[in-house]
C-alpha cells in the first residue's frame, strides 16, 4: 500500500458476536451488505480466559464464503497451529507479540504457509515493540479492549496508540494494514479512523440487530473517511 495513495478503509465483522444457530445466514448478510473481510477470533483459555472456536469452524466457513478470512489467534505459542489454520482456510493469521517466544519465527511460519501475517499487541504493551517486526508483517492489530471477551467498551487510550502506530509506519516507511479491535461502534468509528486505523473489527455493532443495515452504515463512514 502506498502511504501517499488514498487510504482504503475496510470493515472486518467479528463472528464472535454472531448467532451460531444461523451463522451461515448471518455471514451471507455481511457479504451482501458489502463487507469483504470476516474476523475470526480464536481463544485458548490460557493466553486469554475465554475459549472460542478453532479449525473445524473455520474450515466450515471457508467452504461457504469467498470473504477474506482474517484470523486472530489469541493463543499461547501460536506457531504450533499455523499450518492447521492455513490449511483450514485462513487468508491472514494474526498472532500476539505477548504469546510468542520467537515472534519472527512465528511470522515466518505464517508466510511460509502462503498466508499474510499480522501482529497484535495488548493495551498495556508499548507500541514501540512492533517496530522491529514491521518488515515482517502485512497487518498490525491494536487491541482497544483487553483481549478475551466480546462486548467490552472501547478504551479511550487506544486512540493515541493508533496514532503512535501510524506515525511509526511513516517513520519506517512501512505500510501494513492498521487494524483496531474492541468496542468499536457507529458512534466512535470515525474517531478511530481519524487516529489512523484503516481496518475496523466490529462484532456486537454488526451482529446485534439489522446486520445488513449496520454493515452499510459502517461502510458509509469508512468510505467518507478514506
C-alpha positions in Angstrom: 0.0 0.0 0.0 1.4 3.4 -1.0 1.2 5.7 2.0 0.6 8.6 -0.3 -2.3 6.9 -2.0 -5.8 7.3 -0.9 -6.3 5.1 2.1 -8.7 2.1 1.7 -10.8 1.5 4.8 -12.2 -1.9 5.5 -14.7 -3.5 7.9 -13.9 -6.9 9.3 -17.1 -8.1 11.1 -16.2 -10.4 14.1 -18.3 -13.6 14.2 -17.6 -13.8 18.0 -20.9 -11.8 18.3 -22.8 -13.8 15.7 -25.7 -16.2 16.4 -24.2 -19.6 15.7 -27.6 -21.2 15.2 -27.8 -19.2 12.0 -24.1 -18.4 11.4 -24.2 -19.2 7.6 -27.2 -16.9 7.1 -25.5 -14.1 9.0 -22.2 -14.4 7.1 -24.2 -14.2 3.9 -25.8 -11.0 5.0 -22.4 -9.5 5.9 -21.2 -10.3 2.3 -24.5 -9.0 0.8 -24.1 -5.7 2.6 -20.6 -5.2 1.1 -18.1 -6.3 3.7 -15.0 -8.0 2.2 -13.3 -9.3 5.4 -14.6 -11.6 8.2 -12.8 -11.6 11.6 -12.4 -15.0 13.3 -11.3 -14.9 16.9 -9.5 -18.0 18.3 -9.2 -18.1 22.1 -7.4 -20.9 24.0 -8.4 -20.3 27.6 -4.7 -19.9 28.5 -3.4 -16.7 26.8 -6.9 -15.3 27.4 -9.6 -16.5 29.9 -12.2 -17.5 27.3 -12.4 -20.4 24.9 -14.0 -19.8 21.4 -13.6 -22.0 18.3 -11.0 -23.5 16.1 -10.1 -25.2 12.8 -13.3 -27.2 12.2 -15.5 -24.0 12.3 -13.0 -22.1 10.1 -13.0 -24.9 7.6 -16.7 -25.0 7.5 -16.9 -21.2 7.0 -14.3 -21.3 4.2 -16.3 -23.9 2.3 -19.3 -21.5 2.2 -17.8 -18.0 1.6 -15.3 -16.1 -0.5 -14.8 -13.4 2.2 -11.2 -12.7 3.2 -10.8 -14.6 6.4 -9.0 -12.5 9.0 -7.9 -15.0 11.7 -6.8 -13.6 15.1 -5.1 -16.2 17.3 -5.3 -15.3 21.0 -3.4 -18.5 21.9 -0.1 -19.3 23.6 2.7 -20.3 21.2 0.5 -20.0 18.1 3.4 -21.3 15.9 2.1 -24.8 16.9 -1.1 -24.2 14.9 -0.1 -22.1 11.9 -0.2 -24.9 9.3 -3.6 -26.2 10.6 -5.2 -22.7 10.4 -3.6 -22.1 7.0 -4.9 -25.4 5.7 -8.4 -24.7 7.2 -8.8 -21.6 5.0 -7.3 -18.5 6.8 -6.2 -15.7 4.4 -4.4 -13.8 7.1 -3.2 -15.0 10.5 -2.6 -12.6 13.3 -0.6 -13.6 16.4 0.1 -11.8 19.7 3.5 -10.4 20.4 3.0 -11.4 24.1 2.1 -15.0 23.2 5.2 -15.9 21.1 8.7 -16.9 22.4 10.0 -16.2 18.9 7.9 -13.6 17.1 10.0 -13.6 13.9 9.9 -17.4 13.6 6.1 -17.3 14.0 5.6 -14.6 11.4 7.9 -16.5 9.0 5.9 -19.7 9.6 2.7 -17.8 8.5 4.4 -16.6 5.3 5.9 -20.0 4.7 2.3 -21.4 4.8 1.4 -18.9 2.0 -0.7 -16.6 4.2 -0.5 -12.9 5.1 0.9 -12.3 8.7 -0.4 -10.0 11.4 1.0 -9.0 14.8 -1.2 -7.8 17.7 -0.4 -6.1 21.0 -2.5 -5.8 24.2 -3.4 -2.4 25.6 -0.6 -2.4 28.1 2.2 -3.3 25.7 4.2 -0.4 24.4 3.6 0.3 20.7 7.4 0.6 20.2 7.8 -3.2 20.4 6.3 -3.7 17.0 8.9 -1.6 15.2 11.5 -4.4 14.7 8.8 -6.6 13.1 7.3 -4.1 10.6 9.2 -5.6 7.7 7.7 -9.0 8.6 4.0 -8.2 8.8 1.1 -7.4 6.5 -1.1 -6.1 9.3 -0.7 -4.6 12.8 -3.6 -5.1 15.2 -4.1 -2.7 18.0 -6.4 -4.0 20.7 -8.8 -1.3 22.1 -10.0 -3.7 24.8 -8.4 -6.4 26.8 -8.4 -9.5 24.5 -10.6 -12.4 25.6 -14.2 -11.2 25.7 -16.7 -9.7 23.3 -18.9 -6.7 24.1 -16.4 -4.6 26.0 -16.2 -0.8 25.9 -13.6 0.9 23.8 -10.5 2.1 25.8 -10.0 5.8 25.1 -6.2 5.4 25.4 -6.3 3.3 22.2 -6.7 6.5 20.1 -3.2 7.7 21.0 -1.8 4.2 20.5 -3.3 4.1 17.0 -1.8 7.5 16.1 1.5 6.3 17.5 1.4 3.2 15.4 0.5 5.2 12.2 3.5 7.5 13.0 5.7 4.5 13.3 4.7 3.3 9.9 5.5 6.7 8.4 8.8 6.9 10.2 10.0 3.5 9.0 8.4 3.7 5.5 6.4 0.5 6.1 2.7 0.3 5.3 1.0 -2.7 6.7 -2.8 -2.5 7.3 -3.6 -0.9 10.7 -6.5 -2.8 12.3 -8.2 -2.0 15.5 -10.4 -4.4 17.5 -12.6 -3.9 20.5 -15.6 -1.8 21.4 -15.9 -0.1 18.0 -19.4 1.2 17.2 -21.0 3.5 14.7 -20.7 6.3 17.2 -16.9 6.1 17.7 -15.6 4.6 14.4 -14.9 8.0 12.8 -12.5 8.8 15.7 -10.7 5.5 15.3 -10.3 6.2 11.5 -9.1 9.7 12.2 -6.5 8.4 14.6 -5.0 6.4 11.7 -6.8 3.0 11.5 -7.8 1.6 8.1 -9.2 -1.8 9.1 -12.1 -2.0 11.7 -13.2 -5.0 13.6 -16.7 -4.8 14.9 -18.7 -7.6 16.5 -21.7 -6.6 18.6 -22.2 -3.4 16.5 -22.7 -5.6 13.4 -24.4 -8.8 14.5 -26.7 -7.4 17.2 -29.6 -6.1 15.2 -30.1 -5.5 11.5 -26.8 -6.8 10.0 -27.2 -5.5 6.5 -28.2 -2.0 7.7 -25.4 -1.9 10.2 -22.7 -3.1 7.8 -23.9 -0.5 5.2 -23.9 2.2 7.9 -20.3 1.3 8.8 -19.3 1.3 5.1 -20.7 4.8 4.6 -18.5 6.1 7.4 -15.5 4.1 6.2 -15.8 5.5 2.6 -16.3 9.1 3.8 -13.2 8.9 6.0 -11.0 7.3 3.3 
